[in-house]
């Protein structure tokens, strides 16, 4: 599967990136560049924070994935962050 196909599936809601997806993707031959590219180009619009009802803003944050012996740290992940309470909302590609 190409990165173009992954993006198409993400855009129509048929593919999402979860921590276990990264593990399986790497085993199936995706490169870490494919995974990072999919994560970095989320297309969701900012939302209202469910905790304090403030408009979130897009920010780049570090994100750690831990699964058994697998540990992956990715910097500059685009996420919606509440400027009031700090709640983080990840794009559906990685949520």
C-alpha positions in Angstrom: 0.0 0.0 0.0 1.4 3.4 -0.9 1.3 6.5 1.2 -1.1 8.1 -1.3 -3.5 5.2 -0.7 -3.2 5.6 3.1 -4.0 9.3 2.8 -7.0 8.6 0.7 -8.3 6.1 3.3 -7.6 8.5 6.1 -9.5 11.3 4.3 -12.6 9.1 3.9 -12.4 7.8 7.5 -11.5 4.2 6.6 -8.0 4.2 8.2 -6.8 5.6 11.5 -3.5 5.6 13.2 -3.4 4.1 16.6 -0.3 3.0 18.5 -0.7 -0.6 17.6 -1.1 0.5 14.0 2.4 1.8 14.0 3.7 -1.5 15.3 1.9 -3.5 12.7 2.7 -1.0 9.9 6.4 -1.3 10.6 6.1 -5.1 10.6 4.2 -5.0 7.3 6.9 -2.9 5.6 5.9 0.7 6.0 8.8 3.0 6.8 8.8 5.3 9.8 8.7 8.2 7.2 5.3 6.9 6.0 4.0 6.8 9.6 5.3 10.2 10.5 3.9 11.7 7.2 0.4 10.3 7.9 0.5 11.7 11.5 1.9 15.1 10.6 -0.7 15.9 8.0 -4.0 15.6 10.0 -6.8 17.6 8.5 -9.3 17.9 11.3 -10.6 21.4 12.3 -10.0 22.6 15.8 -12.7 21.7 18.2 -14.2 23.0 21.5 -12.6 21.5 24.6 -14.9 19.0 26.2 -13.4 19.8 29.7 -13.7 23.7 29.8 -15.5 24.6 26.5 -12.6 26.7 25.2 -11.7 26.7 21.5 -8.6 24.5 20.9 -5.7 25.5 18.7 -3.4 23.5 16.6 0.0 23.0 18.1 3.0 20.7 17.6 3.7 18.5 20.6 6.0 15.5 21.3 4.2 12.1 21.4 5.5 8.9 22.9 4.2 5.5 22.0 4.8 2.5 24.3 3.7 -1.0 23.5 5.5 -3.9 25.2 9.1 -3.6 24.0 8.3 -1.0 21.4 9.0 2.6 22.3 8.7 5.3 19.7 9.1 9.1 20.3 7.9 11.5 17.6 8.4 15.2 17.9 6.2 17.9 16.4 2.9 16.0 16.2 0.1 18.2 15.2 -2.6 18.1 17.9 -5.5 20.3 19.0 -4.6 21.7 22.5 -6.8 23.7 24.8 -5.0 26.9 25.7 -7.1 27.1 28.9 -6.8 23.7 30.6 -4.2 21.9 28.4 -6.4 19.1 27.2 -5.0 17.4 24.1 -7.0 16.1 21.2 -5.1 14.0 18.6 -6.2 13.9 15.0 -8.1 10.8 14.0 -5.1 9.5 12.1 -3.4 8.8 15.4 -6.1 8.8 18.0 
